[in-house]
Amino acid sequence: APDGPPQASGPAAAFLSISHAGGLVACAVGDAPLGLDLERVQPRKGLDALIAAVSSEAERAAMPALLAASDEPARLDAFFRLWTLKEAWLKRTGGALFQTMLGQSVAVSPAAGASAHAANACTWRHGDAMLALSAGPPATLAGALPDGIRYWHLAAVGQAA
């Protein structure tokens, strides 16, 4: 679709999502819509203003480290987790990404323990990069799981997370 996620044509449905940051490229392929984002975790000027601009009060509440003023590494980690989750969600669901990123609010809640099996997103670090995958439950990865993978429930605001 003109404003939807890419879909490969062929004998079987295949959906894909591609992201790049600096010299890194990531790609995810599946049999249902999915979204992938990759960002380099690096200090940002005006982080407080950026956090306020791209996140809702509910999103900040779901990631309290965003507000931990004394722990800059934790704030950056939380910011890039939220940013990549939102971008992966928007890539999965469609929409003009950069036109909607600032005005889009996504219900974000951590999924741990048994609820991780019903998660529809995950994030993980790879060196200085943060990656997020948004896919239908459960968000799974083929092969060995990356260290530090975290699972999330994402939903459109107004829907149960």
N, CA and C atoms as a LAMMPS dump frame, in Angstrom:
ITEM: TIMESTEP
0
ITEM: NUMBER OF ATOMS
483
ITEM: BOX BOUNDS ff ff ff
-5.0000000000000000e+02 5.0000000000000000e+02
-5.0000000000000000e+02 5.0000000000000000e+02
-5.0000000000000000e+02 5.0000000000000000e+02
ITEM: ATOMS id mol type element x y z
1 1 1 N 0.857 -1.181 0
2 1 2 C 0 0 0
3 1 3 C 0.9 1.24 0
4 2 1 N 0.424 2.357 -0.519
5 2 2 C 1.263 3.555 -0.588
6 2 3 C 1.838 3.985 0.764
7 3 1 N 1.095 3.814 1.84
8 3 2 C 1.571 4.252 3.143
9 3 3 C 1.706 3.09 4.114
10 4 1 N 1.77 1.863 3.585
11 4 2 C 1.852 0.687 4.44
12 4 3 C 3.236 0.085 4.427
13 5 1 N 3.43 -0.921 5.252
14 5 2 C 4.737 -1.587 5.288
15 5 3 C 4.998 -2.339 3.986
16 6 1 N 6.263 -2.532 3.612
17 6 2 C 6.569 -3.252 2.375
18 6 3 C 6.105 -4.699 2.45
19 7 1 N 5.709 -5.222 1.309
20 7 2 C 5.32 -6.621 1.208
21 7 3 C 5.903 -7.164 -0.075
22 8 1 N 6.569 -8.313 0.006
23 8 2 C 7.157 -8.933 -1.176
24 8 3 C 6.073 -9.679 -1.935
25 9 1 N 6.166 -9.682 -3.243
26 9 2 C 5.217 -10.451 -4.034
27 9 3 C 5.865 -11.768 -4.423
28 10 1 N 5.051 -12.759 -4.605
29 10 2 C 5.562 -14.072 -4.963
30 10 3 C 4.561 -15.137 -4.583
31 11 1 N 4.981 -16.389 -4.583
32 11 2 C 4.043 -17.481 -4.305
33 11 3 C 3.546 -17.507 -2.854
34 12 1 N 4.262 -16.899 -1.933
35 12 2 C 3.839 -16.854 -0.528
36 12 3 C 3.965 -15.421 -0.032
37 13 1 N 3.047 -15.028 0.841
38 13 2 C 3.113 -13.675 1.399
39 13 3 C 4.386 -13.529 2.223
40 14 1 N 5.054 -12.425 2.067
41 14 2 C 6.254 -12.14 2.854
42 14 3 C 6.271 -10.654 3.152
43 15 1 N 6.394 -10.33 4.405
44 15 2 C 6.471 -8.943 4.842
45 15 3 C 7.902 -8.68 5.287
46 16 1 N 8.354 -7.451 5.099
47 16 2 C 9.719 -7.152 5.492
48 16 3 C 9.799 -5.748 6.054
49 17 1 N 10.83 -5.547 6.837
50 17 2 C 11.117 -4.24 7.402
51 17 3 C 12.622 -4.081 7.416
52 18 1 N 13.069 -2.9 7.001
53 18 2 C 14.492 -2.617 6.894
54 18 3 C 14.797 -1.347 7.671
55 19 1 N 15.937 -1.314 8.332
56 19 2 C 16.362 -0.125 9.056
57 19 3 C 17.874 -0.01 8.953
58 20 1 N 18.372 1.212 9.051
59 20 2 C 19.818 1.405 9.044
60 20 3 C 20.174 2.577 9.948
61 21 1 N 21.368 2.534 10.461
62 21 2 C 21.91 3.611 11.292
63 21 3 C 23.422 3.56 11.137
64 22 1 N 24.002 4.664 10.684
65 22 2 C 25.439 4.67 10.455
66 22 3 C 25.797 3.582 9.473
67 23 1 N 26.74 2.74 9.795
68 23 2 C 27.151 1.656 8.913
69 23 3 C 26.433 0.346 9.166
70 24 1 N 25.397 0.349 10.009
71 24 2 C 24.664 -0.876 10.316
72 24 3 C 23.361 -0.946 9.538
73 25 1 N 22.968 -2.158 9.151
74 25 2 C 21.706 -2.395 8.472
75 25 3 C 21.071 -3.614 9.123
76 26 1 N 19.752 -3.562 9.317
77 26 2 C 19.014 -4.698 9.867
78 26 3 C 17.79 -4.943 8.999
79 27 1 N 17.396 -6.195 8.878
80 27 2 C 16.232 -6.568 8.088
81 27 3 C 15.49 -7.683 8.826
82 28 1 N 14.167 -7.602 8.818
83 28 2 C 13.333 -8.663 9.387
84 28 3 C 12.337 -9.095 8.318
85 29 1 N 12.085 -10.398 8.229
86 29 2 C 11.151 -10.954 7.253
87 29 3 C 10.218 -11.889 7.998
88 30 1 N 8.93 -11.831 7.653
89 30 2 C 7.963 -12.71 8.29
90 30 3 C 6.753 -12.937 7.404
91 31 1 N 5.84 -13.79 7.865
92 31 2 C 4.642 -14.081 7.087
93 31 3 C 3.45 -13.221 7.51
94 32 1 N 3.695 -12.219 8.351
95 32 2 C 2.673 -11.264 8.776
96 32 3 C 3.357 -9.898 8.915
97 33 1 N 2.583 -8.807 8.905
98 33 2 C 3.217 -7.488 9.036
99 33 3 C 4.111 -7.403 10.273
100 34 1 N 5.245 -6.738 10.105
101 34 2 C 6.188 -6.542 11.201
102 34 3 C 6.919 -5.233 10.968
103 35 1 N 7.539 -4.747 12.019
104 35 2 C 8.327 -3.525 11.919
105 35 3 C 9.616 -3.694 12.691
106 36 1 N 10.682 -3.144 12.167
107 36 2 C 11.996 -3.238 12.78
108 36 3 C 12.613 -1.845 12.78
109 37 1 N 13.256 -1.486 13.879
110 37 2 C 14.009 -0.238 13.893
111 37 3 C 15.362 -0.48 14.526
112 38 1 N 16.336 0.285 14.066
113 38 2 C 17.715 0.219 14.526
114 38 3 C 18.196 1.653 14.708
115 39 1 N 18.721 1.96 15.87
116 39 2 C 19.264 3.292 16.158
117 39 3 C 20.568 3.139 16.917
118 40 1 N 21.522 4.029 16.661
119 40 2 C 22.751 4.08 17.449
120 40 3 C 22.453 4.789 18.759
121 41 1 N 22.838 4.196 19.871
122 41 2 C 22.66 4.812 21.187
123 41 3 C 23.842 5.749 21.399
124 42 1 N 23.548 7.026 21.36
125 42 2 C 24.595 8.035 21.531
126 42 3 C 23.985 9.252 22.209
127 43 1 N 24.806 10.009 22.933
128 43 2 C 24.279 11.202 23.611
129 43 3 C 23.57 12.122 22.626
130 44 1 N 22.478 12.736 23.096
131 44 2 C 21.694 13.647 22.271
132 44 3 C 21.624 14.994 22.952
133 45 1 N 21.88 16.052 22.208
134 45 2 C 21.69 17.395 22.755
135 45 3 C 20.202 17.601 22.985
136 46 1 N 19.874 18.281 24.071
137 46 2 C 18.47 18.577 24.356
138 46 3 C 17.633 17.335 24.597
139 47 1 N 18.212 16.342 25.288
140 47 2 C 17.503 15.077 25.506
141 47 3 C 16.163 15.296 26.204
142 48 1 N 16.115 16.18 27.198
143 48 2 C 14.852 16.424 27.897
144 48 3 C 13.776 16.905 26.936
145 49 1 N 14.112 17.865 26.071
146 49 2 C 13.138 18.395 25.11
147 49 3 C 12.728 17.317 24.11
148 50 1 N 13.684 16.481 23.696
149 50 2 C 13.385 15.41 22.75
150 50 3 C 12.455 14.373 23.385
151 51 1 N 12.742 14.005 24.62
152 51 2 C 11.874 13.059 25.329
153 51 3 C 10.459 13.621 25.409
154 52 1 N 10.329 14.891 25.778
155 52 2 C 9.011 15.515 25.886
156 52 3 C 8.295 15.562 24.539
157 53 1 N 9.055 15.774 23.467
158 53 2 C 8.446 15.913 22.139
159 53 3 C 7.966 14.588 21.565
160 54 1 N 8.668 13.492 21.839
161 54 2 C 8.339 12.228 21.166
162 54 3 C 7.654 11.207 22.064
163 55 1 N 7.397 11.562 23.317
164 55 2 C 6.755 10.589 24.2
165 55 3 C 5.59 11.218 24.946
166 56 1 N 4.619 10.38 25.241
167 56 2 C 3.458 10.822 26.013
168 56 3 C 3.733 10.595 27.501
169 57 1 N 2.885 11.139 28.327
170 57 2 C 3.018 10.934 29.773
171 57 3 C 2.93 9.448 30.117
172 58 1 N 2.022 8.725 29.445
173 58 2 C 1.871 7.287 29.7
174 58 3 C 3.119 6.519 29.28
175 59 1 N 3.729 6.904 28.16
176 59 2 C 4.947 6.232 27.719
177 59 3 C 6.087 6.48 28.699
178 60 1 N 6.183 7.712 29.19
179 60 2 C 7.239 8.014 30.167
180 60 3 C 6.999 7.234 31.458
181 61 1 N 5.746 7.047 31.846
182 61 2 C 5.437 6.277 33.052
183 61 3 C 5.825 4.806 32.879
184 62 1 N 5.718 4.292 31.647
185 62 2 C 6.079 2.892 31.383
186 62 3 C 7.587 2.689 31.408
187 63 1 N 8.339 3.774 31.237
188 63 2 C 9.801 3.708 31.243
189 63 3 C 10.334 4.749 32.209
190 64 1 N 10.237 4.485 33.512
191 64 2 C 10.638 5.491 34.501
192 64 3 C 12.088 5.946 34.377
193 65 1 N 12.953 5.142 33.765
194 65 2 C 14.354 5.554 33.612
195 65 3 C 14.486 6.8 32.735
196 66 1 N 13.457 7.096 31.914
197 66 2 C 13.487 8.313 31.104
198 66 3 C 13.59 9.556 31.977
199 67 1 N 13.054 9.465 33.186
200 67 2 C 12.993 10.629 34.064
201 67 3 C 14.071 10.622 35.131
202 68 1 N 14.928 9.612 35.147
203 68 2 C 15.986 9.5 36.16
204 68 3 C 17.124 10.449 35.804
205 69 1 N 16.984 11.692 36.192
206 69 2 C 17.92 12.745 35.777
207 69 3 C 19.371 12.443 36.14
208 70 1 N 19.613 11.71 37.214
209 70 2 C 20.986 11.489 37.65
210 70 3 C 21.68 10.334 36.927
211 71 1 N 20.96 9.554 36.151
212 71 2 C 21.546 8.386 35.493
213 71 3 C 21.426 8.534 33.975
214 72 1 N 22.344 9.312 33.394
215 72 2 C 22.283 9.604 31.953
216 72 3 C 22.352 8.35 31.082
217 73 1 N 23.223 7.358 31.376
218 73 2 C 23.231 6.146 30.54
219 73 3 C 21.884 5.414 30.568
220 74 1 N 21.242 5.337 31.726
221 74 2 C 19.933 4.68 31.813
222 74 3 C 18.874 5.464 31.049
223 75 1 N 18.953 6.787 31.106
224 75 2 C 17.997 7.623 30.372
225 75 3 C 18.16 7.428 28.868
226 76 1 N 19.408 7.405 28.392
227 76 2 C 19.637 7.189 26.966
228 76 3 C 19.133 5.816 26.533
229 77 1 N 19.419 4.795 27.335
230 77 2 C 18.952 3.451 27.025
231 77 3 C 17.429 3.428 26.94
232 78 1 N 16.745 4.003 27.92
233 78 2 C 15.282 4.035 27.926
234 78 3 C 14.743 4.838 26.75
235 79 1 N 15.359 5.984 26.461
236 79 2 C 14.915 6.805 25.339
237 79 3 C 14.993 6.026 24.031
238 80 1 N 16.133 5.367 23.778
239 80 2 C 16.278 4.648 22.517
240 80 3 C 15.413 3.397 22.472
241 81 1 N 15.13 2.773 23.617
242 81 2 C 14.174 1.664 23.626
243 81 3 C 12.801 2.171 23.194
244 82 1 N 12.367 3.282 23.803
245 82 2 C 11.055 3.831 23.46
246 82 3 C 11.02 4.279 22.002
247 83 1 N 12.029 5.006 21.56
248 83 2 C 12.07 5.495 20.183
249 83 3 C 11.985 4.333 19.188
250 84 1 N 12.821 3.304 19.395
251 84 2 C 12.82 2.18 18.447
252 84 3 C 11.523 1.393 18.519
253 85 1 N 10.934 1.247 19.722
254 85 2 C 9.646 0.566 19.834
255 85 3 C 8.573 1.305 19.042
256 86 1 N 8.511 2.635 19.216
257 86 2 C 7.494 3.412 18.505
258 86 3 C 7.708 3.341 16.997
259 87 1 N 8.951 3.461 16.562
260 87 2 C 9.21 3.433 15.126
261 87 3 C 8.906 2.052 14.549
262 88 1 N 9.277 0.99 15.255
263 88 2 C 8.959 -0.36 14.786
264 88 3 C 7.438 -0.552 14.729
265 89 1 N 6.716 -0.053 15.726
266 89 2 C 5.256 -0.149 15.759
267 89 3 C 4.648 0.573 14.548
268 90 1 N 5.127 1.786 14.289
269 90 2 C 4.6 2.558 13.161
270 90 3 C 4.935 1.901 11.827
271 91 1 N 6.12 1.306 11.712
272 91 2 C 6.469 0.597 10.483
273 91 3 C 5.559 -0.607 10.29
274 92 1 N 5.215 -1.271 11.374
275 92 2 C 4.346 -2.448 11.287
276 92 3 C 2.926 -2.055 10.914
277 93 1 N 2.42 -0.995 11.514
278 93 2 C 1.013 -0.639 11.329
279 93 3 C 0.784 0.303 10.164
280 94 1 N 1.848 0.888 9.61
281 94 2 C 1.71 1.801 8.474
282 94 3 C 1.534 3.221 8.953
283 95 1 N 1.59 4.136 8.039
284 95 2 C 1.451 5.546 8.373
285 95 3 C 2.689 6.305 7.967
286 96 1 N 2.513 7.575 7.741
287 96 2 C 3.636 8.438 7.377
288 96 3 C 4.517 8.588 8.605
289 97 1 N 5.593 7.845 8.647
290 97 2 C 6.405 7.671 9.848
291 97 3 C 6.778 8.979 10.517
292 98 1 N 7.443 9.862 9.823
293 98 2 C 7.947 11.054 10.486
294 98 3 C 6.854 12.076 10.73
295 99 1 N 5.773 12.043 9.957
296 99 2 C 4.65 12.937 10.216
297 99 3 C 3.897 12.494 11.462
298 100 1 N 3.896 11.199 11.751
299 100 2 C 3.127 10.699 12.883
300 100 3 C 3.947 10.451 14.132
301 101 1 N 5.275 10.354 14.025
302 101 2 C 6.096 9.987 15.185
303 101 3 C 5.887 10.95 16.347
304 102 1 N 5.89 12.243 16.072
305 102 2 C 5.775 13.213 17.158
306 102 3 C 4.387 13.233 17.756
307 103 1 N 3.356 12.956 16.973
308 103 2 C 1.997 13.017 17.489
309 103 3 C 1.414 11.672 17.855
310 104 1 N 2.149 10.609 17.654
311 104 2 C 1.644 9.259 17.89
312 104 3 C 1.961 8.819 19.311
313 105 1 N 0.975 8.275 19.975
314 105 2 C 1.183 7.716 21.305
315 105 3 C 0.86 6.232 21.243
316 106 1 N 1.724 5.43 21.79
317 106 2 C 1.571 3.984 21.799
318 106 3 C 1.528 3.535 23.252
319 107 1 N 0.569 2.682 23.583
320 107 2 C 0.529 2.113 24.927
321 107 3 C 1.675 1.102 25.021
322 108 1 N 2.618 1.365 25.919
323 108 2 C 3.816 0.537 26.086
324 108 3 C 3.802 -0.038 27.487
325 109 1 N 3.947 -1.349 27.598
326 109 2 C 4.097 -1.939 28.93
327 109 3 C 5.092 -3.093 28.84
328 110 1 N 5.962 -3.191 29.846
329 110 2 C 6.931 -4.292 29.847
330 110 3 C 6.217 -5.626 29.979
331 111 1 N 6.744 -6.644 29.337
332 111 2 C 6.211 -8.006 29.439
333 111 3 C 7.313 -8.86 30.039
334 112 1 N 7.063 -9.396 31.202
335 112 2 C 8.072 -10.208 31.876
336 112 3 C 7.453 -11.527 32.305
337 113 1 N 8.304 -12.475 32.585
338 113 2 C 7.829 -13.77 33.062
339 113 3 C 6.907 -14.434 32.059
340 114 1 N 5.782 -14.952 32.547
341 114 2 C 4.843 -15.67 31.691
342 114 3 C 4.224 -14.764 30.637
343 115 1 N 4.042 -13.473 30.941
344 115 2 C 3.421 -12.582 29.96
345 115 3 C 4.335 -12.298 28.778
346 116 1 N 5.625 -12.617 28.88
347 116 2 C 6.54 -12.412 27.76
348 116 3 C 6.137 -13.268 26.565
349 117 1 N 5.455 -14.378 26.801
350 117 2 C 5.035 -15.253 25.707
351 117 3 C 3.948 -14.615 24.857
352 118 1 N 3.265 -13.614 25.374
353 118 2 C 2.215 -12.922 24.615
354 118 3 C 2.685 -11.552 24.131
355 119 1 N 3.948 -11.242 24.292
356 119 2 C 4.475 -9.94 23.877
357 119 3 C 4.363 -9.782 22.364
358 120 1 N 4.218 -8.536 21.924
359 120 2 C 4.19 -8.286 20.484
360 120 3 C 5.343 -7.39 20.04
361 121 1 N 6.338 -7.242 20.907
362 121 2 C 7.527 -6.474 20.553
363 121 3 C 8.677 -6.886 21.472
364 122 1 N 9.883 -6.627 20.993
365 122 2 C 11.056 -6.868 21.822
366 122 3 C 12.13 -5.853 21.442
367 123 1 N 13.018 -5.589 22.395
368 123 2 C 14.164 -4.72 22.165
369 123 3 C 15.41 -5.425 22.664
370 124 1 N 16.533 -5.076 22.063
371 124 2 C 17.811 -5.583 22.536
372 124 3 C 18.919 -4.664 22.047
373 125 1 N 20.042 -4.715 22.796
374 125 2 C 21.231 -3.943 22.421
375 125 3 C 22.172 -4.844 21.642
376 126 1 N 22.827 -4.251 20.669
377 126 2 C 23.898 -4.911 19.927
378 126 3 C 25.026 -3.895 19.846
379 127 1 N 25.997 -4.014 20.732
380 127 2 C 27.058 -3.018 20.807
381 127 3 C 26.476 -1.662 21.165
382 128 1 N 26.7 -0.667 20.31
383 128 2 C 26.162 0.663 20.596
384 128 3 C 24.83 0.906 19.879
385 129 1 N 24.194 -0.162 19.402
386 129 2 C 22.926 -0.027 18.683
387 129 3 C 21.778 -0.624 19.492
388 130 1 N 20.613 -0.002 19.367
389 130 2 C 19.377 -0.521 19.947
390 130 3 C 18.506 -0.988 18.792
391 131 1 N 17.945 -2.171 18.936
392 131 2 C 17.033 -2.704 17.931
393 131 3 C 15.688 -2.995 18.569
394 132 1 N 14.623 -2.811 17.793
395 132 2 C 13.27 -3.156 18.239
396 132 3 C 12.566 -3.871 17.103
397 133 1 N 11.804 -4.898 17.454
398 133 2 C 10.996 -5.653 16.514
399 133 3 C 9.57 -5.644 17.015
400 134 1 N 8.637 -5.241 16.169
401 134 2 C 7.213 -5.293 16.485
402 134 3 C 6.577 -6.281 15.523
403 135 1 N 5.963 -7.317 16.079
404 135 2 C 5.346 -8.369 15.264
405 135 3 C 4.17 -8.928 16.04
406 136 1 N 3.351 -9.736 15.385
407 136 2 C 2.243 -10.364 16.093
408 136 3 C 2.748 -11.25 17.199
409 137 1 N 1.939 -11.435 18.244
410 137 2 C 2.415 -12.243 19.374
411 137 3 C 2.671 -13.679 18.949
412 138 1 N 3.686 -14.298 19.488
413 138 2 C 4.758 -13.649 20.242
414 138 3 C 5.819 -13.103 19.292
415 139 1 N 6.475 -12.047 19.702
416 139 2 C 7.589 -11.503 18.912
417 139 3 C 8.758 -12.444 19.101
418 140 1 N 9.095 -13.196 18.087
419 140 2 C 10.142 -14.206 18.23
420 140 3 C 11.268 -13.946 17.248
421 141 1 N 12.409 -14.435 17.59
422 141 2 C 13.582 -14.326 16.749
423 141 3 C 14.09 -15.723 16.457
424 142 1 N 14.502 -15.958 15.216
425 142 2 C 15.056 -17.26 14.855
426 142 3 C 16.478 -17.363 15.401
427 143 1 N 16.844 -18.549 15.814
428 143 2 C 18.208 -18.771 16.287
429 143 3 C 18.381 -18.371 17.732
430 144 1 N 19.622 -18.159 18.121
431 144 2 C 19.937 -17.81 19.506
432 144 3 C 19.413 -16.414 19.822
433 145 1 N 18.849 -16.256 21.017
434 145 2 C 18.34 -14.952 21.432
435 145 3 C 19.485 -14.036 21.828
436 146 1 N 19.365 -12.762 21.469
437 146 2 C 20.422 -11.822 21.866
438 146 3 C 20.442 -11.635 23.381
439 147 1 N 21.611 -11.3 23.911
440 147 2 C 21.716 -10.986 25.334
441 147 3 C 20.877 -9.757 25.641
442 148 1 N 20.242 -9.738 26.795
443 148 2 C 19.526 -8.552 27.248
444 148 3 C 18.233 -8.271 26.511
445 149 1 N 17.645 -9.272 25.852
446 149 2 C 16.389 -9.032 25.148
447 149 3 C 15.293 -8.696 26.169
448 150 1 N 14.474 -7.705 25.843
449 150 2 C 13.342 -7.326 26.682
450 150 3 C 12.084 -7.403 25.843
451 151 1 N 11.02 -7.906 26.453
452 151 2 C 9.749 -8.068 25.748
453 151 3 C 8.761 -6.996 26.189
454 152 1 N 7.887 -6.597 25.247
455 152 2 C 6.951 -5.502 25.469
456 152 3 C 5.589 -5.831 24.878
457 153 1 N 4.563 -5.214 25.461
458 153 2 C 3.226 -5.193 24.876
459 153 3 C 3.033 -3.788 24.319
460 154 1 N 2.716 -3.692 23.033
461 154 2 C 2.422 -2.411 22.405
462 154 3 C 0.992 -2.446 21.908
463 155 1 N 0.302 -1.337 22.024
464 155 2 C -1.074 -1.234 21.522
465 155 3 C -1.348 0.218 21.166
466 156 1 N -2.276 0.394 20.245
467 156 2 C -2.732 1.745 19.931
468 156 3 C -3.35 2.319 21.192
469 157 1 N -3.161 3.6 21.425
470 157 2 C -3.74 4.23 22.608
471 157 3 C -5.254 4.025 22.553
472 158 1 N -5.815 3.649 23.69
473 158 2 C -7.238 3.352 23.759
474 158 3 C -7.52 1.866 23.689
475 159 1 N -6.515 1.059 23.308
476 159 2 C -6.656 -0.393 23.306
477 159 3 C -5.851 -0.942 24.476
478 160 1 N -6.225 -2.131 24.922
479 160 2 C -5.475 -2.758 26.013
480 160 3 C -4.079 -3.102 25.532
481 161 1 N -3.095 -2.822 26.358
482 161 2 C -1.711 -3.145 26.005
483 161 3 C -1.43 -4.607 26.246
